[in-house]
Amino acid sequence: MGAFKRHKRALLIVLVGCLLAGIPALYYLRTSTSRFAVSFRAMVKRYIQTGSLPNRPDLTRGLVITRETVYVDGVEGSMPENIGDRDVKVVYETSNGIRFCDCANGFAVSLPASMRFDLSLSPRFVAFESHNARLIISKDWTYDRDVSGYIEHYFFRFLLDESYREKNGIELIEHTRERGFERLTVRLNDYPGRFDTYTYLVIKTGTRNFYFARLKYPYDDKEAAALAQLVLDTFIYFNPEGVARYSTDFYPVLPDNWTPETRSLYERLAGTEEVIWGIFTKDVMGEGIERLIPEIEDKIGYKFPIILAYTGLDGGFPTEFMERCYKEGRVVQMTLQATESNNLDLFGRSPWLELYRTGDDERIREFARAAREFGKPFLFRLNNEMNSDWVSYGGVNNLLDPDIFIENWRTVYRIFEEEGVNNAIWIFNPNDRDCPPNAWNGQAAYYPGNGYVHIFGITGYNNGTYYQYVTGERWREFEEIYDRIHNEMHGVFGRFPWMITEFASSSIGGDKVKWIDRMFGCIDKYSNIKAAVWFSYADFDPKDNKTESRPYWLDETEETIAAFRRGLAGKQAKLFP
């Protein structure tokens, strides 16, 4: 607790100083990307989210310990004299099993000795697994005072919807809500794999802090099912000490079967020292490539080497469009989304769950065959922004389980290999902000593995302020958005080339021209960012589907065009010789 008390004293000192300095100092601490301001905001957030939890008790009381093992920052070691900013876990072995203590996330739990644990995603969750069960435990926090209401909406609204369950073959077995916890159990019918049953536990603390556990196991395995009750019976929460840290080793493993032209394109992208630009417009495969994009290019004096396009499962591979772009010296960032409704019917049938059941989809095979026949290199972005609740393939509406995304990604990758695709460069692309903003739903939780990803894609928009009184969204400068992404993700995905797969600034709530100017002024400081694609379109208010709630148009005004012309002056990249 000493470190926490010191942080508390430092926080109080800084706050008093800010009151004396006035509003400018508070604004600096709220918006600055300096190391001090970022650290201060993290300290404030940590104090708000954990200050009301009890102190860590004696976790060895009543135990006959046969062995004690300490892990520091993911590596076996010895207990530091002062935890400070270290990530400390302790495993107490007894004749009955283990008691696992996570100092950084503030919990302890007793589990069978057969449970192996994975600490690599510690800032998000700790994973435990045996031959008949897989369990993750995460510490979470909600901005809503009504924790139960928050959980019901952001976690369980799909699983508690009878129509959704019926369309997706999900059976509701139990839903219990008590003062101190909530438990929900469902079964994925007709799933041939090991784990067809899920029990979700929400452990409440009487504050806005809560703990989330997801346990999956075979339906008829009573021993595995009993783990949920063991977690509830033995779970202890306390004020966290230290800082949870990643201990990952993510990097791209390039395919041996790539065509020489595909490998050359990847090397050119990964090795560029100047950002290569791309664009998306409405009707990009029709009027977009025919007229809108050339008109914008004429106005700004830059030819976009990258064109962003989308298709769904029933859309097929757009060979004619791909051929045209290639002949014009462009590469397409082809986005395939596993949706049958353009992500509009989220409570409908989930083709992503169906792929999880069957392990195959003829539409994906047809897409892969056409990609192979096309033969030229392309950037392949599968199911972007999966850590959100506005897509059909997201974790929230697919059993709250990022493992499903990982397994399905690998299935699609296998299908591509079986169909002989050797010209696709795979982009893994979460959203910059998790929605819901909870630990189990973090970007790294969806990572498919080193042999399945070649580029790390990032997406961070300045959405503007149209919905500020609905969602609390606010104006965000480019540097604020991408400093945060860099600070959070570079330690995890820093060995990949990065691509801003889509982004833009709204014009509602601030000065879009200055935003663009400042963006060009700082984008080169992020050495991992090799390409950036401007989304030149708009979001529309669903009340009438006409009012532009987020106007992202590049050519919105003469001034925005001039800002791009200034930023791209003297630049022109070629991806093909």
N, C-alpha and C positions, 0 to 999 in steps of 0.2 A: 504493500500500500504506500510505501514511501515515495515511489516514483509518481503515483497518482496525486498525492498531496502536493508534491513539488509542482506538477502541472497545474493544479488548482490554484496555488499561490501565484504562479506565473501568469495564469489567465486573469486573475483578479488585478494584478499589477498592470497588465496591458490594458484592461478595460478602464481602469482608473485613468491611465495615461490618455486613452482615447477620449474620455469624457472631458479631460482638460484641453486636449488638442482640438476637439470639436468634430463636426460632421466630416470635413475632408479626411481626417484620419480613419474614421469609420468606413467611408467610401473606399479608401485605399485597401483596407483589410478585407472588404467585401468583394472587390473586383480585381485586385492586383494579381499578377501571375508570378510575383517574386517568390523566392523560396520561403522568406519569412512569412508572407501573407498566406501562402498555401499551407504552411505548417500551423499557422495560427488557426485557420479555418478548420483544419483537421482536429486540432486540440479542442476547439469549441464544440465541434460535432461529437467528439468522443465524450466530452464532459456531459453534454446534454443527454446522450444516449445511454450512458452507463453510470452516471453519478448517483442514481437512486437504487442501485442494486446492493445487496448485502456484501460484506467482506467475505473473503474466502475462508471457509471453516477448515478444521483439521480433517482432511479427507482420508486419513489412515485410521481414524477411530473405529474400533470394532473389527479391524482387519488383522489377520495373521499373514503378514507379507512374506512371501518366499523370494521375491526378487523385485527390485525397483530399477526402472530404466528411464533415463531422462533424454529427451530430444530437444536440441536447441537449433532453431532455424532449419528444421527438417532433418538434422543429422544427430545421430546418437552422441551424447556427450555427458557433461556433468552439470549439476544445478549451479547456475551463476550466483555469485554472492548478491548481486542486484540485478533483477530481471530487466529493468530499464526498458529499452526498445527491442528486446529479444523476443522471439517466439518460442515459448517453452511449453512442452507437453511432458507429462509424467505418466508412466504405465506401472501400476502396482499389480503384481501377480500374486494370486492366492490359490489355495487348493480348489476353490470353486470357480475360478475364472480370472478376469482382470477388472480393475477399476481404472478407467482412462480419465485423466485430468488434463484439460485444455486451459492453461492459464490465460492465453491471449484472447480466447473467445469466452472465457468465464463459465465453464461448465465441467461437470464430472458425471460419469455414468458407469455402471457395472455391466459387463458383457461376458459372454462365454469366451473361454480361452481360444477357441477355434477362429475367432474373428480377427482377420488381418486388417491392418489400417493403412490408409494412404493420406499423408500429410501435405501432398504437393500443392493443393489448392486451399491451404489453410485460411486465407482471407475470406474465402467463400464458404467452405465447409470442410469437415473431416469425413472421409468415407471409410466404411468398415465392410468387410465381405468375408463370407465363408462359402462352403460348397452349396448351401441351400438358402442363402439370404444375402441381400446387399442393403446397407443402411447408410444414409448420410445425415449429419446433424449440422445445423447452421444457427448462428446467432443473428437475430434480425430486429428491426425497429420499424415502427410505423409513425408517420406524421399525424395519424388520426387517433384521437382519444379513444374511439370505439374500436378496440383491437379485434373483437369478434366480427364486427361489420366489415372491417378492412379485410380480414381473412376470407370471409364469405364471398366478397366481391373479387378481390385480386387473386385469390388462390383457388377457391372452390366453386365459382359461379358456373363453370362448365360441368363439372362432375355432379353438381346438385341439380342440374337441369335435366328433367326426365326425357325431353325430346332429344337432347344431345346424346344422352346415354343410349337411347333406343337406336338412333341412327348409327352409332359407332360400336354397338355390341358391348356396352359396359354395364355391368351389374352392380348396383349399390347394395352392399352387404350391411354396413353399419354407419351411422352418423350420430356421435355422442358429443354433446356440448355441456361441459361442466364449468364451474367457476374457475378452476385452475388449469384446465386443459380442454382440448377439443380433439376428437379422434374420428377419422373418416376412413372406411375401408371399401375398396371397389375391386372388381375382377374384370380383366379384359378377356372376354369370352373368345374361344376358338383361336387363342394364341398358342402356337406349338412350342414356344421357347420355354426356358426354365422358369422365369418369374412372371406369372400371369396375374398375381394379386398384389395390391398395394395397400398399405396402411400408412396414413399421414397423421402425424401428431403435432399439435400446436401446444407448446407448454407456456403458459402465461405467467407473468411475474408480478402482476398488479400495477405495472407501469406500461409505457409504450414499448418496452423491450419484450421480445418473446423469442422462443426457440422453436425451430422447425425440424422435424425428423421425417424422412421418407424411407419406409421399409418396403422392400419388394421380395416376394418369395413364392414358392409353388402353392397353389390353392389348397391342396390336400396335406400339406406339411404342417402339422400342429405344433411341432417343436419350433419351427421358424416363426409361425404366427405368434407364439408366446413371447417372442422378443419384444414386441410392442409393449406388452404389459411390463416386462422387465425394465425397459427404458423408463416408462412412467414411474415405476416403483422406486427406482434408484437414482433418478436424475436430480442433480443438485446444480443450481446456478448461483453465480457470485460475481462481484465486480471484476471485470477483466484486468489482468496485469500484463504489461508488455504489448507487443505489436505483432499481429499475425502476418506472416510473410509467405510468399510463393517459393516453392522449391521445385520449379519445373525445368525442363530441358527441351523446349520447343524449337524446332528448326526445320527448314524444308529439305526433303529428300526427293531429288529430281528423278523422273522416270528414265529408264534406260531406253525405252522404245520411242521417245519423242522423235519427230522428224527433225532433220538438221535445221529447217527453217523455224520450227517451233522453239528449239533450243536457242537459236540465234536471237529470236524475238525476246525470249525471257532474259537472256544475258544483256541485251540492250536496255531493257526496262530496269533490271536490277542494278545495272552499272551506271545509269544516267546520273549526272550531277546537276541537271536542270529539270525541273518539274515538267512532265509531258501532260498536255491538257486534252480533255475530252468534253463531250456535251451530250445532253439528252434534250429532245424537244417533243412536243405532242405529235402523235402519229409519226413517230420517228422512222418507221419502215416505209411510209408513204410520202405524205407532204413534207415530213421532216427532212429526209435525205434528199428529196427532189428539190425543195425550194427553201424551207426555213433555215436549215443549217448553212447552205451556200450564201444566203442573204446576210446572216450574222457574220460569217467569215469575211465577206466583202467589207462589212462595216468596221470590223476590228482589225483587219489585216493579218489574220492568222487562220491557217487551215488546221482543223482539229484532227489529230491522228487517231483518236479513240472515240468511238460512238457507243453509247449505252443503249441497250434494247432489252425488252422483257418478253417472256412468253410463259404461258401456263402449261399444264400437262396436256391439254387438248389442242394447244397451239402449234405444236410441231416445230421442227427446225427450219428457220427461214432462209433456205439456201439461196434464193435469188437475191435477197437483201445482203446476205453475207458476201456473195460473189461481187456485187456492185461495190461494196465498201472496200473489198480487197483490191479491186481494179483501180480504185481511187487512192490507193496507198494508205488505207485506214485499217485498223483492227477493231473488231466488235467486242465489247464487253457484254457477252450474252448471258442474261439472267434467266434461269429456269426456276420458277416458283411452283411448288407442289400444291397447287390449288385448282379447283374446278369452278370457282366462283369469283375469281379475281380478288380473293380475300374479303369478299363482301358478306358471305354467309358463314360466319365463324362458328355458329351453333349447328351447322349442318354436318354432313358426312366429311370426315377427315381422311383424304387420300393418303396422308402421311402415316396415319395409324394403320391403314390397310396395307401399305407397303411394309410396315413393321410386322404385320401378321404373315404376309405371303412371301416376302423376300424378293419380289419381282413385280414389274409393271411393263406391259408390252408397249405402252406409250413412251416410256423412258428408253426402251430398246430401239424403238423407231427413231427417236430423237438421236440416239447414239449412232445408229447406222447412217443417218443422213449427215451427221457431223463427220463421220469417217469418210464418206463419199466427197464431202466438201474439200477435205484434205489440207486446207490452209490453216495456219495458226489462228486461234481465237482465245479470248479470255473467258473463262467459264465461271460464273458466279451462281452457286446453288443456294437457294433459300436464304436470301439476305435478311438481316434484322430478326433472326430467330429468337433473340432474347427479348421479344416484345409480345404484346397481347393484341396486335392488330393484323396478324398474319395467320393463315390456316395451319401452318406447320410449326408454330411457336411452342415453347415448352408449356406455357400456361394451359393451352387447350389440347395438349397431348400428354395427359396424365402427370403434369408437373415434373417431367422427367427428361432432362437433357440427354440422358443415355440413349433415348429413342432417336434423337437427332443424330447422335454419333453413329449408331448402328445403321441407320438409313443412309447417311452420307456414304459410309463404307460400302453399302449395298449398291448405290448408284455408281460409285467408283468402280466396283467390281463389274457391273453391267457394261460400263464403258470399256473396260479392259477386255471383256469377253467379246464385245462387238468390234474390237480392233481400233478404237479411237486412240490416236497417237499425236493429236494436234491441239489438245485442250490444256490450258494453263488454269489450274483450279484456284479460286479465290474464296477464302473463308472470311465472311463479312458480318459480324454482329453490329448492332446499333451502338452508338457511343454511350447511351443511357439505358440501363435495364428497366424494363417495364413489365411487371412490377419491380420496383427498385429494391429487390431483396437478394440476399447472398446466394441462395441456391440457383438463382437465375442469371448469374454473372457470365460475362463473355467467355471466359476460359473454360467454364463448365461444359460448353458445347464443342470444344476443340476436337476434331475428329482424329488427330494423330499425325505424326511427322511424315508418314508416307502418303498422306492424302491431301496435303495443302501446299501450295507453292507461293502464294502471295497472301499477306494479311490485309484484308480490306477494312476500311474504317468509314463510318458515316456519321457526320455531325453537322446538323443544320442550325442556323440562326432562324428559329421559327417566327420571331417577332412577338408581338404582344396582343394579337387579335383575341386570343383565348385567355388572357391573363386573369380574368375574373372567373373563369371556368376551371382551368387546369393549373393556373399559377405560372404559366410560361412567361418568360421575360426575354428581353433583348440580350443576346450573347455575342460578343465579338469573336472573330475567328481565333485570335490568339488565346482567349479564355477557353474556348472549346477544345482546341488541339493541344494546348499545354496540359490540360487535364487528361486527355487521352494519352499523351506521351508519358506523363508522370505515372499513370496507372498501368499502362500496358507495355511500355518499352522493356521493362524488366522481364516480361513474359514472352513477348513476340518480337523482341528487338533483333533477332537473327534473320527475320524475314524482310524482304522489300515490302513497303507499305504502299497502298493505293487508296486515295480518297475516292471511293467508288461512285459516290454521288453526294453532293452538298450544294448549298446555296444560302443566300440571305433573303429574308422577306424584306419588304419595304415599309411594313407597318410597325411603328414603334421606335424608329430611329432613322439615321441617315445611311441609306444603302450605298450611296456613292463613296462615302468615307469608309464604310465597312470594306468595300472592295479594294480601295486604295491601301488600307491598312493590312488587308489580307495579302496582297502582293508584296507588301513591305516586310512581311515576317515569315512567309511560307517556306522560304529557303533555309530557315534555321532548323527545320525538322529534316535531318539528313536521311531518315528512313523513307520519307514520302517521295515516291518516284513519279507518281501520276495523280491527277485530280480531275474529276468530271463534274462540270456544272450542270445542275438539274434545272433547265430553263423551261419551267412549266409553273403550275400553281396548285395549291390545295384549295378546295372550295367548301364553304359552309354547308354542312349536310341539311340545314333547314330548308334551303332552296336549291342547292347544288349549282348555284350561279354566282353567288357572291364570293369573290376571291378573298379567302381568309389568310392565305400566305402566298403573296405574289413573288415567285422566285425568278421571274423572267430575266434572262441576261439582258435582253434588248428592251427592257421595260420603258426606259426613257433615253433620250440622247445622252444624258449625263452618265447613265450606267454603261452605255456603249463606249463612251469616251474613257471611262475608268478602266475598262478591259483593254481598250486600245493602248492606253498608257502602260498598263501592267505587262502586256505581251509585246511591246515594241521591241523589234530586233530579235525576237525569238521565233524559231520554227523548228520543231522536232520531226524527225522521220523515223518510223519504226521498221520500215522495210527498205532495203538498199535501193 
